[in-house]
Amino acid sequence: MTYPQLKLLPSLFFAFVLLQLGCTSEPPAEPSDLTQEVVIPKPVTVTATGGSFALTETTTIYTEGTSADLTQIGQHLADYLSPSTGFGLPVESADQAPGNGHILLRLDETDTELGEEGYELNITEDALTLTAQQPAGLFRGLQTIRQLLPPEIERDSPQETSWKVATGTVRDYPVYEYRGAMLDVARHFFIVDDVKRYIDLIAFYKLNH
């Protein structure tokens, strides 16, 4: 074999590998094990039931009650999810559990273990139910829903993907009451939009100051 032919061998090898990868690529598997999903910070408990819940164009966000806090948080969730999914996601009040394929936000003041910022997220193949003792807990739970959905959920335009979440239960409440982050705007100047983005990011990871 001549020297020029030897120089071609690495290129031919990598071309073969890429060809094999292209021929064997498969669509990403459906999420089915909730315990394997990354949620930050790590929840107190996570249990999996081996299925998945699908967010679709017919999904409605229901609130159990008509309080202004519940409506505002429901609309907040819709504002998070609508741009990337392209779904309308209307927010409505419900006196009882809605039908299949919907999201329910509810307050349960009897669950004192959750405290002000705790929540319980129960996901079945039929519905996604977020429960908290206080509105602040619902807001923390919204961040977990965002983290469990495909990363494309953070885009600001409709994405072609399957919006599925693994089924099971996430129960979480903070160990530390004060969880803060500092932005030094005296030494380093930021425009208003940068500061707002910083606040959005620390809220996404459930920091509260």
Rosetta blueprint (number, residue, H / E / L):
1 M L
2 T L
3 Y H
4 P H
5 Q H
6 L H
7 K H
8 L H
9 L H
10 P H
11 S H
12 L H
13 F H
14 F H
15 A H
16 F H
17 V H
18 L H
19 L H
20 Q H
21 L H
22 G H
23 C H
24 T H
25 S L
26 E L
27 P L
28 P L
29 A L
30 E L
31 P L
32 S L
33 D L
34 L H
35 T H
36 Q H
37 E L
38 V L
39 V L
40 I L
41 P L
42 K L
43 P L
44 V L
45 T E
46 V E
47 T E
48 A E
49 T E
50 G E
51 G E
52 S E
53 F E
54 A E
55 L L
56 T L
57 E L
58 T L
59 T L
60 T L
61 I E
62 Y E
63 T E
64 E L
65 G L
66 T L
67 S L
68 A H
69 D H
70 L H
71 T H
72 Q H
73 I H
74 G H
75 Q H
76 H H
77 L H
78 A H
79 D H
80 Y H
81 L H
82 S H
83 P H
84 S H
85 T H
86 G L
87 F L
88 G L
89 L L
90 P L
91 V E
92 E E
93 S E
94 A L
95 D L
96 Q L
97 A L
98 P L
99 G L
100 N L
101 G L
102 H E
103 I E
104 L E
105 L E
106 R E
107 L E
108 D L
109 E L
110 T L
111 D L
112 T H
113 E H
114 L H
115 G L
116 E L
117 E L
118 G L
119 Y E
120 E E
121 L E
122 N E
123 I E
124 T L
125 E L
126 D L
127 A E
128 L E
129 T E
130 L E
131 T E
132 A E
133 Q L
134 Q L
135 P H
136 A H
137 G H
138 L H
139 F H
140 R H
141 G H
142 L H
143 Q H
144 T H
145 I H
146 R H
147 Q H
148 L H
149 L L
150 P L
151 P H
152 E H
153 I H
154 E H
155 R L
156 D L
157 S L
158 P L
159 Q L
160 E L
161 T L
162 S L
163 W L
164 K E
165 V E
166 A E
167 T E
168 G E
169 T E
170 V E
171 R E
172 D E
173 Y L
174 P L
175 V L
176 Y L
177 E L
178 Y L
179 R L
180 G L
181 A L
182 M L
183 L L
184 D L
185 V L
186 A L
187 R L
188 H L
189 F L
190 F L
191 I L
192 V H
193 D H
194 D H
195 V H
196 K H
197 R H
198 Y H
199 I H
200 D H
201 L H
202 I H
203 A H
204 F H
205 Y L
206 K L
207 L L
208 N L
209 H L
